[in-house]
Amino acid sequence: MKRMLYLLSIVVLLLFGFSFAAYAANYTFTPLDDPNATNGTQAYGIYGGNIVGFYTDPEGSHGFLYDGTTWTPLDSPDTPYTVTLAYGIYGGNIVGSYTDPEGSHGFLYDGTTWTPLDFPFEAHTQAYGIYGGNIVGHYRNGGMVNGGFLYDGTTWTPLNAPSATATYANGIYGGNIVGSYIDATGHHGFLYDGTTWTPLNAPSATATYANGIYGGNIVGSYTDATGDHGFLVTLPSEEQIGGIQGFFDQEVQSGDLVGTGPTTKSAEGQVNALGNMLERAESLIESGSTEEACNQLNAIYKKTDGKTPPPDFVEGPAATQLAEQILALMDSLGCE
């Protein structure tokens, strides 16, 4: 895989490819003000037609879920204080943090049950992003050391950018995680694909923060001499297919993506066949054979979309997410 070359292309894009003033598109900004708020509303996560964030009133801070019509307050039942912050949403699952006398805790809320999320042996945990069964965020221990984490429902994996004094994981999509870190030179955004950490630095910025990722798009903010600004960066298609392969490998290993064959051997054969199809798609993308890559990706999608015919090669909790990622990549490539 020529991932390093593509990762470097992202850095070049970030350093030289921005020019916000060059775009004259008209955008419609819709204010979002929770009717219960008396001191501000902040929106953090979106999935489909649902938005999550938090608002402040005289009693404290409260999470919210807004479906375009109804504002639903989100207050963790585990805290005697009214400090609940919602940051990320995927499907019917919301993640965020709440505060009690012992510190800050992450949470997962599925619309019915509030599940506390506490990084092992640390006092403060905040959950920021969710994709499928994977949650990212950051923790802080008593020594004020900040680290990121990936939690798959069973295992807590620390995320610490090289040479960083603090790492914050904010968003996840497939096999890619984005966030920010602090080192001796300042505050930088990052993209982490499970193997490689790629710094994201907006041009002329004194600080860059990567906050969210969906498909091949990363959003965040940066600070320069003129103030604070948002940004959007689109990943090269080569890096997107790399992220999909990382997700595929991870979910097969976790057991959330399994073959559909009637026997163990045939099921393993289906998984291997789909893996080979992904590798073929990667080779076609790398060679610039876009039309053939689109055909290959379409064939992969039909083997993961839950519809028959043709029969799917894989099934399990991660199958829907895999199909979603294939569609997003096809969109990036301009496939018909």
Legacy VTK file of the C-alpha trace (Angstrom):
# vtk DataFile Version 3.0
C-alpha trace
ASCII
DATASET POLYDATA
POINTS 336 float
0.000 0.000 0.000
1.319 3.388 -0.911
-0.371 5.019 2.060
2.525 7.285 3.037
2.483 8.927 -0.397
-1.231 9.622 -0.107
-0.920 10.826 3.453
1.731 13.278 2.336
-0.658 14.503 -0.342
-3.146 15.347 2.406
-0.507 17.424 4.174
0.293 19.244 0.930
-3.416 19.898 0.443
-3.672 21.312 3.925
-0.583 23.484 3.547
-1.244 24.814 0.068
-4.699 23.781 -1.092
-6.891 26.040 1.042
-8.380 29.275 -0.148
-11.703 29.863 1.550
-12.044 33.335 0.054
-11.854 31.864 -3.447
-15.311 30.340 -3.124
-18.336 32.495 -3.793
-20.971 29.872 -3.052
-24.056 30.959 -1.194
-24.715 29.073 2.017
-27.834 28.971 4.143
-27.065 29.190 7.841
-29.899 28.057 10.075
-29.637 29.178 13.712
-30.085 26.417 16.267
-31.266 27.723 19.631
-32.722 25.295 22.125
-35.925 26.917 23.472
-34.862 25.940 26.997
-31.551 27.761 26.724
-30.921 31.028 28.495
-27.166 31.192 27.942
-26.277 29.584 24.641
-26.672 26.476 22.482
-23.848 24.455 20.934
-24.358 21.789 18.260
-21.691 19.084 18.020
-22.886 15.987 16.190
-25.214 15.130 13.323
-26.485 11.889 11.816
-29.260 11.865 9.249
-31.853 14.378 10.419
-30.767 14.299 14.070
-28.480 16.796 15.794
-26.949 16.588 19.266
-25.191 19.142 21.446
-25.846 20.989 24.661
-27.430 24.153 26.005
-27.096 26.152 29.191
-29.759 27.469 31.550
-29.631 28.713 35.177
-29.412 25.120 36.435
-26.383 24.152 34.362
-25.599 22.475 31.043
-27.831 19.878 29.411
-27.485 17.727 26.356
-30.106 17.842 23.629
-31.378 15.818 20.700
-33.034 17.842 17.942
-34.824 16.033 15.106
-35.716 19.138 13.134
-38.925 19.672 15.062
-38.591 18.577 18.671
-35.892 19.501 21.191
-35.392 16.644 23.654
-33.280 17.375 26.777
-30.626 14.788 27.641
-29.665 14.640 31.313
-27.767 11.677 32.691
-29.619 10.153 35.652
-26.282 9.349 37.345
-25.355 12.910 38.254
-26.713 15.092 41.081
-25.572 18.088 39.059
-27.050 19.242 35.778
-23.966 18.904 33.602
-24.571 16.651 30.609
-22.893 17.300 27.271
-23.821 15.403 24.087
-21.081 15.318 21.441
-21.613 12.504 18.956
-24.435 10.506 17.374
-24.638 7.444 15.156
-27.996 5.895 14.391
-29.908 5.784 17.673
-26.786 5.998 19.842
-25.501 9.191 21.453
-22.208 9.718 23.268
-20.993 12.548 25.466
-20.050 13.250 29.073
-21.568 14.112 32.434
-20.178 15.315 35.742
-20.676 14.044 39.277
-18.698 14.554 42.520
-16.084 12.021 41.383
-15.284 13.756 38.081
-16.309 13.596 34.445
-17.606 10.411 32.858
-18.347 9.500 29.296
-21.725 8.023 28.429
-23.467 6.000 25.761
-27.220 6.583 25.494
-29.307 4.396 23.203
-32.591 6.222 23.744
-33.450 4.140 26.785
-30.344 3.161 28.731
-27.504 5.383 29.960
-24.209 3.466 30.090
-21.277 5.175 31.890
-17.957 5.088 30.027
-14.859 5.375 32.231
-11.353 4.893 30.903
-9.729 2.408 33.320
-8.159 3.932 36.441
-8.594 7.534 35.315
-10.716 10.249 36.892
-12.096 12.060 33.853
-13.470 10.583 30.625
-15.219 12.308 27.725
-16.714 10.436 24.759
-16.773 12.505 21.579
-17.306 10.325 18.529
-19.122 7.107 17.665
-19.224 4.923 14.572
-20.928 1.560 14.701
-19.718 -0.115 17.893
-16.594 2.037 18.229
-16.310 5.116 20.434
-13.470 7.639 20.654
-12.746 10.371 23.141
-10.146 11.409 25.662
-9.333 11.044 29.330
-7.405 12.996 31.932
-5.694 11.539 34.974
-4.806 13.155 38.283
-1.489 14.321 36.863
-3.359 16.308 34.208
-2.087 14.051 31.429
-4.555 13.987 28.535
-4.773 10.989 26.229
-7.128 9.782 23.541
-8.859 6.417 23.463
-10.700 3.985 21.211
-13.312 1.806 22.915
-14.929 -1.045 20.998
-17.377 -2.075 23.720
-14.850 -4.382 25.354
-11.315 -3.069 25.009
-9.963 0.395 25.817
-7.080 1.274 23.493
-5.014 4.377 24.389
-4.324 6.787 21.514
-1.228 8.945 21.916
0.226 10.837 18.971
4.035 10.583 18.674
5.940 13.189 20.750
2.625 14.619 22.011
2.105 15.876 25.538
-1.676 15.584 25.084
-3.914 13.802 22.547
-7.648 14.320 21.967
-9.621 11.890 19.767
-12.767 13.608 18.512
-14.207 11.749 15.540
-14.250 8.312 13.934
-15.401 6.908 10.611
-14.527 3.390 9.551
-10.829 2.821 10.219
-9.977 6.530 10.451
-9.841 8.651 13.613
-9.378 12.422 13.775
-8.596 14.777 16.611
-5.859 17.054 17.840
-2.641 16.883 19.816
-0.210 19.202 21.545
3.557 19.014 21.204
6.505 21.382 21.612
5.532 23.265 18.437
1.864 23.881 19.230
-1.631 22.468 18.668
-2.176 20.301 15.591
-4.981 18.290 14.062
-4.383 14.661 13.149
-5.659 11.794 11.039
-4.897 8.314 12.368
-5.669 5.234 10.271
-4.703 2.660 12.878
-1.073 2.675 11.775
0.032 6.126 10.679
-0.420 9.489 12.407
-0.701 12.331 9.890
-0.530 15.927 11.198
-3.185 18.299 9.849
-2.089 21.936 9.885
-4.119 24.651 8.183
-1.996 27.273 6.388
-0.681 30.106 8.590
-2.509 28.630 11.568
-1.277 28.900 15.127
-3.558 25.989 16.102
-5.561 23.398 14.158
-8.316 21.121 15.498
-9.845 18.204 13.568
-13.267 17.505 15.068
-15.221 15.185 12.800
-14.944 12.809 9.864
-17.550 11.270 7.584
-16.748 9.474 4.364
-13.755 11.246 2.863
-14.431 14.580 4.561
-12.791 15.981 7.683
-14.135 19.085 9.428
-12.620 21.172 12.174
-11.352 24.611 13.032
-8.139 26.598 13.124
-6.848 29.855 14.551
-4.711 32.378 12.698
-3.919 36.072 12.994
-7.445 37.029 11.897
-9.319 34.807 14.365
-11.050 31.426 14.406
-12.206 29.642 11.259
-13.766 26.325 10.283
-12.342 24.043 7.614
-13.283 21.128 5.380
-10.690 18.774 3.889
-11.479 15.943 1.483
-9.240 12.883 1.646
-7.814 11.392 -1.557
-9.734 8.317 -2.684
-6.587 6.227 -2.131
-6.661 7.076 1.566
-10.395 6.433 1.769
-10.027 2.875 0.462
-7.185 2.393 2.940
-9.502 3.414 5.771
-12.166 1.001 4.519
-9.660 -1.848 4.462
-8.574 -0.993 7.996
-12.205 -1.064 9.124
-12.787 -4.366 7.303
-9.779 -6.016 8.989
-10.730 -4.625 12.401
-14.345 -5.781 12.262
-13.462 -9.243 10.933
-11.038 -9.639 13.829
-13.637 -8.453 16.362
-16.266 -10.847 14.996
-18.693 -8.079 14.006
-18.195 -8.945 10.326
-18.473 -12.632 9.398
-18.889 -14.685 6.264
-22.289 -15.963 5.156
-21.312 -19.470 4.088
-23.129 -22.501 5.583
-19.880 -23.963 6.954
-16.949 -22.386 8.751
-14.685 -22.997 5.766
-17.103 -21.516 3.235
-17.800 -18.508 5.497
-14.077 -17.824 5.757
-13.857 -18.132 1.990
-16.533 -15.454 1.558
-14.644 -13.076 3.877
-11.378 -13.711 2.036
-13.080 -13.164 -1.323
-14.450 -9.802 -0.202
-11.037 -8.822 1.137
-9.524 -9.642 -2.260
-12.175 -7.522 -3.979
-11.230 -4.574 -1.736
-7.558 -5.036 -2.607
-8.453 -5.100 -6.294
-10.445 -1.870 -5.891
-7.439 -0.276 -4.185
-5.143 -1.265 -7.052
-7.548 0.173 -9.618
-7.851 3.443 -7.686
-4.070 3.717 -7.373
-3.632 3.150 -11.106
-6.192 5.812 -11.961
-8.642 3.337 -13.510
-11.673 5.124 -12.124
-14.373 3.455 -14.220
-13.093 -0.029 -13.419
-12.727 0.926 -9.752
-16.347 2.082 -9.720
-17.480 -1.233 -11.208
-15.497 -3.138 -8.620
-16.834 -1.039 -5.747
-20.379 -1.486 -7.011
-19.850 -5.257 -6.996
-18.536 -5.032 -3.416
-21.518 -2.931 -2.374
-23.947 -5.514 -3.745
-22.184 -8.144 -1.626
-22.655 -6.081 1.561
-25.959 -4.210 1.183
-28.253 -6.745 2.854
-30.296 -7.269 -0.314
-30.645 -10.287 -2.567
-29.897 -11.079 -5.281
-26.947 -11.352 -5.319
-26.326 -12.975 -1.940
-24.112 -11.060 0.470
-20.623 -12.305 1.270
-20.692 -10.945 4.841
-23.118 -10.192 7.620
-23.057 -8.938 11.192
-23.317 -5.622 13.070
-20.588 -3.996 10.935
-21.961 -5.003 7.527
-24.199 -1.947 7.221
-21.299 0.365 8.073
-19.088 -1.299 5.462
-21.743 -0.821 2.780
-22.148 2.806 3.839
-18.415 3.426 3.461
-18.355 1.876 -0.011
-21.180 4.190 -1.122
-19.352 7.230 0.275
-16.195 6.295 -1.638
-18.170 5.756 -4.833
-19.654 9.215 -4.380
-16.159 10.701 -3.959
-15.018 9.013 -7.162
-18.064 10.283 -9.060
-19.325 6.771 -9.826
-22.657 6.649 -11.632
LINES 1 337
336 0 1 2 3 4 5 6 7 8 9 10 11 12 13 14 15 16 17 18 19 20 21 22 23 24 25 26 27 28 29 30 31 32 33 34 35 36 37 38 39 40 41 42 43 44 45 46 47 48 49 50 51 52 53 54 55 56 57 58 59 60 61 62 63 64 65 66 67 68 69 70 71 72 73 74 75 76 77 78 79 80 81 82 83 84 85 86 87 88 89 90 91 92 93 94 95 96 97 98 99 100 101 102 103 104 105 106 107 108 109 110 111 112 113 114 115 116 117 118 119 120 121 122 123 124 125 126 127 128 129 130 131 132 133 134 135 136 137 138 139 140 141 142 143 144 145 146 147 148 149 150 151 152 153 154 155 156 157 158 159 160 161 162 163 164 165 166 167 168 169 170 171 172 173 174 175 176 177 178 179 180 181 182 183 184 185 186 187 188 189 190 191 192 193 194 195 196 197 198 199 200 201 202 203 204 205 206 207 208 209 210 211 212 213 214 215 216 217 218 219 220 221 222 223 224 225 226 227 228 229 230 231 232 233 234 235 236 237 238 239 240 241 242 243 244 245 246 247 248 249 250 251 252 253 254 255 256 257 258 259 260 261 262 263 264 265 266 267 268 269 270 271 272 273 274 275 276 277 278 279 280 281 282 283 284 285 286 287 288 289 290 291 292 293 294 295 296 297 298 299 300 301 302 303 304 305 306 307 308 309 310 311 312 313 314 315 316 317 318 319 320 321 322 323 324 325 326 327 328 329 330 331 332 333 334 335
